[in-house]
Amino acid sequence: MSEKKSETIQLPVNYSGKIDNSNQKPFVRTFMLDTEKKLPMVVVCPGGGYEHLSERESEPVAKKMNALGYHAMVLSYSLAPMEFPAAMCDLAEAVALVRRNADEWNVDENRIIVCGFSAGGHLAASLGCYWRSGIIQDLLPYTPEETRPNFLILCYPVITSDINFCHEDSIRNVLGKNNLDVREFVSIEEHIDESFPPSFIWHTTADESVPMENSFRLVSALRLSGIPFEYHLFERGCHGLSLATAKTAKADGSCQEKECSVWPELFRNWFEGRPENKA
């Protein structure tokens, strides 16, 4: 399948005036396949500690998802300084945008996947936790089902606010200076219930920036709640691997790890092997 021309779509920011986020202009960039068949959509949330967005975890990932046979888009979400839950509302807006345009874009609205890296993984997991909690509905004009992610891909995600294992900058940045006293609220492992989406998760034991305890605590909570997941914990690999290939390596050649570069295919095998995707 060929790729359509990429488009940039400004998000409506329906929460404007309800929370302080006047300095942000969130948008999505689409990477659509030219097909008449309805395909899954992968919404990519790059990492960057909620203070910048990693280019290495953006377009290259979307293009890889195209190569696997999926539509993709990259979300440029709210960054510091912001007020919680601005970034989560941006992601909810993006998911609702996909679902409302599913017929026109040939997207299977029951297979909307949110893929997040590092802080972007925290963002994806946050929506997985809170899509039906009322927080988003208090700020945005959508029903819970319109903003619900069907599946998650969480790549070396920030999860916990526990000071022993957290990525402190990400936690502070996502909350904003006026909400630092409610940091437990963004400790995702503490808020898992049966509504959390089936998830594919990977991490490395060598990650020093976001310790693997973040993902390990999440999968422990998912198991206790009966949420389907697949978890890959690789031995080698620094933080920020992205695709872990030469294509997404840093300028100095780092962030390549052959052992980890198989994760997109591992995800596809897990995702397409699920009972709901075999029809």
C-alpha positions in Angstrom: 0.0 0.0 0.0 1.2 3.5 -0.8 1.3 6.4 1.6 -0.9 9.4 1.3 0.6 12.9 1.7 1.1 13.8 5.3 -1.2 16.4 6.8 -1.0 18.6 9.9 -4.3 19.1 11.7 -4.6 21.6 14.6 -6.5 20.2 17.5 -9.5 22.3 18.7 -8.4 22.5 22.3 -11.9 22.4 23.7 -10.7 22.8 27.2 -9.4 26.3 26.6 -10.5 28.6 29.4 -11.1 25.7 31.8 -7.4 25.1 32.6 -4.4 27.3 32.0 -2.8 26.2 28.8 -2.7 29.4 26.7 0.8 28.9 25.5 0.2 25.5 23.8 -1.0 24.7 20.3 -1.3 20.9 20.1 -1.7 19.3 16.7 -1.4 15.9 14.9 0.5 15.0 11.8 -1.1 12.2 9.8 0.7 9.3 8.0 -2.2 7.5 6.2 -2.1 4.6 3.9 -3.9 4.7 0.6 -6.5 1.9 1.0 -10.2 1.3 0.8 -9.9 -1.3 3.7 -10.4 -0.1 7.2 -7.1 -0.4 9.1 -5.9 0.2 12.7 -4.7 3.6 13.6 -1.6 4.1 15.7 -1.4 7.5 17.6 2.2 8.1 18.4 3.1 10.1 21.5 6.9 10.9 21.5 8.8 11.1 24.7 10.8 14.1 26.1 10.0 14.4 29.8 6.9 16.6 29.0 9.4 19.4 28.1 10.2 18.6 24.5 9.2 16.1 21.9 11.7 13.6 20.6 12.0 13.6 16.8 13.5 10.1 16.9 10.3 8.8 18.5 8.0 10.6 16.0 7.9 10.3 12.2 10.3 7.2 12.1 7.9 5.3 14.4 4.8 6.4 12.3 6.6 5.2 9.1 7.4 1.9 10.8 3.7 1.5 11.7 2.8 2.2 8.0 5.2 -0.5 7.0 3.4 -2.9 9.3 0.1 -2.1 7.6 -1.3 0.5 10.0 -2.4 4.1 9.6 -0.5 6.4 12.0 -0.4 9.9 13.3 2.0 11.8 15.6 0.6 13.9 18.4 2.4 17.1 19.4 0.9 17.5 22.9 1.1 20.2 25.6 4.5 20.6 27.3 5.8 22.4 30.4 4.7 24.9 31.5 1.2 23.5 31.5 -1.5 22.6 33.9 -2.7 19.0 34.5 -4.5 17.4 32.7 -3.8 19.4 29.5 -1.6 16.8 27.8 -4.1 14.0 28.5 -6.9 16.2 27.1 -4.8 16.7 23.9 -4.5 12.9 23.5 -8.2 12.5 24.2 -8.9 15.1 21.4 -6.7 13.2 19.0 -8.4 9.8 19.7 -11.8 11.5 19.3 -10.6 13.1 16.0 -9.7 9.6 14.7 -13.0 8.1 15.8 -15.1 10.9 14.3 -13.3 10.6 11.0 -13.0 6.8 10.9 -15.2 6.3 7.8 -13.6 9.1 5.8 -10.0 7.9 6.8 -10.8 4.2 6.5 -9.9 3.6 10.1 -11.2 0.7 12.1 -12.6 2.6 15.1 -12.4 -0.5 17.3 -8.6 -0.7 16.7 -7.3 2.7 17.7 -3.9 2.1 19.3 -2.0 4.7 21.4 1.8 4.2 21.3 3.9 6.2 23.8 7.6 6.5 24.6 8.9 7.4 28.0 6.9 10.4 29.1 4.7 9.8 26.0 4.2 6.3 27.5 3.0 8.0 30.7 0.6 10.1 28.6 -0.8 7.0 26.8 -1.2 5.1 30.1 -2.9 8.1 31.7 -5.6 8.1 29.1 -5.8 4.3 29.5 -6.6 4.9 33.2 -8.8 8.0 33.0 -10.8 7.8 29.7 -14.0 7.1 31.6 -13.3 8.7 35.0 -15.2 12.0 34.3 -12.0 14.1 34.4 -11.9 14.3 30.6 -15.7 14.6 30.3 -15.6 17.6 32.6 -13.3 19.4 30.2 -14.1 18.1 26.7 -17.4 17.7 24.8 -16.9 14.0 24.1 -18.4 10.8 25.5 -16.0 8.4 27.2 -16.3 5.9 24.3 -15.2 8.6 21.8 -11.9 9.1 23.7 -11.2 5.5 24.6 -8.0 3.9 23.3 -8.6 0.3 22.3 -5.0 -0.8 22.8 -1.7 0.6 24.1 1.9 0.3 23.2 4.1 1.5 26.1 7.8 1.8 25.3 10.1 2.2 28.4 7.2 4.2 29.9 7.3 6.6 32.9 4.6 5.1 35.2 5.2 5.8 38.9 5.6 8.9 41.0 7.4 7.0 43.7 10.5 9.1 44.4 12.6 5.9 44.5 12.0 5.0 40.8 10.2 7.9 39.1 11.5 10.3 36.4 11.0 13.3 38.6 11.1 15.9 35.8 8.3 14.2 33.9 6.1 14.0 37.0 6.7 17.7 37.8 6.2 18.8 34.3 2.9 16.9 33.7 1.4 18.2 36.9 2.4 21.8 36.6 3.5 24.0 39.4 0.0 24.3 41.0 -0.6 20.6 41.3 2.6 19.2 42.8 0.7 18.1 45.9 -1.4 15.5 44.0 1.5 13.6 42.4 0.0 10.2 43.5 -2.8 10.9 41.0 -0.3 10.5 38.1 1.2 7.4 39.6 -0.5 5.1 37.0 0.0 1.8 38.8 -2.2 3.0 41.6 -5.2 3.6 39.4 -5.6 0.5 37.2 -9.1 -1.1 36.9 -10.9 -3.3 34.5 -11.3 -0.5 31.9 -7.6 -0.3 31.2 -6.8 -1.3 27.5 -4.9 -4.4 26.6 -1.3 -3.4 26.4 2.0 -4.3 24.8 4.9 -3.1 27.0 8.7 -3.2 26.7 11.6 -1.9 28.6 15.3 -2.7 29.3 17.0 -3.5 32.6 19.9 -1.2 31.6 17.6 1.9 31.5 19.0 4.4 34.0 16.7 7.3 33.2 13.4 5.5 33.7 14.1 2.4 35.7 12.4 -0.8 34.7 10.5 -0.8 38.0 8.1 1.6 36.2 6.9 -0.9 33.7 7.3 -3.8 36.2 4.9 -2.1 38.6 2.5 -1.5 35.8 2.4 -5.1 34.6 2.0 -6.3 38.2 -1.1 -4.0 38.5 -2.4 -5.2 35.2 -2.1 -8.8 36.2 -3.9 -8.2 39.4 -6.8 -6.5 37.5 -7.0 -9.2 34.8 -6.0 -6.9 32.0 -4.4 -8.6 28.9 -0.8 -7.6 28.3 2.5 -8.7 26.8 5.7 -7.6 28.5 9.2 -7.8 27.1 12.1 -6.9 29.4 15.4 -6.8 27.4 18.7 -6.9 29.2 20.6 -4.4 27.1 19.7 -0.9 25.8 19.8 2.6 27.1 16.8 4.9 27.5 15.3 6.4 24.4 15.9 3.6 22.0 12.9 4.4 19.8 13.1 1.7 17.0 16.6 0.8 18.3 17.9 0.7 14.8 20.5 2.8 12.8 17.5 4.8 11.4 16.7 6.2 14.9 20.2 6.3 16.4 21.5 9.5 17.9 24.2 11.5 16.1 26.9 9.7 18.1 25.6 6.4 16.9 24.1 5.4 20.3 20.6 4.1 20.8 21.0 1.1 18.6 20.3 -2.3 20.0 19.6 -5.3 17.7 18.1 -7.2 20.6 15.4 -4.6 21.1 14.8 -3.7 17.4 12.3 -6.6 17.1 9.7 -4.9 19.3 7.4 -3.6 16.4 7.2 -7.1 15.0 6.6 -8.6 18.4 3.8 -6.1 18.9 2.2 -7.0 15.5 2.3 -10.7 16.4 0.6 -10.0 19.7 -1.9 -7.6 18.3 -2.9 -9.6 15.3 -3.1 -12.8 17.3 -5.6 -11.4 19.7 -9.1 -13.1 19.3 -10.8 -9.8 18.5 -8.4 -9.2 15.5 -8.8 -12.6 13.9 -12.1 -12.0 12.2 
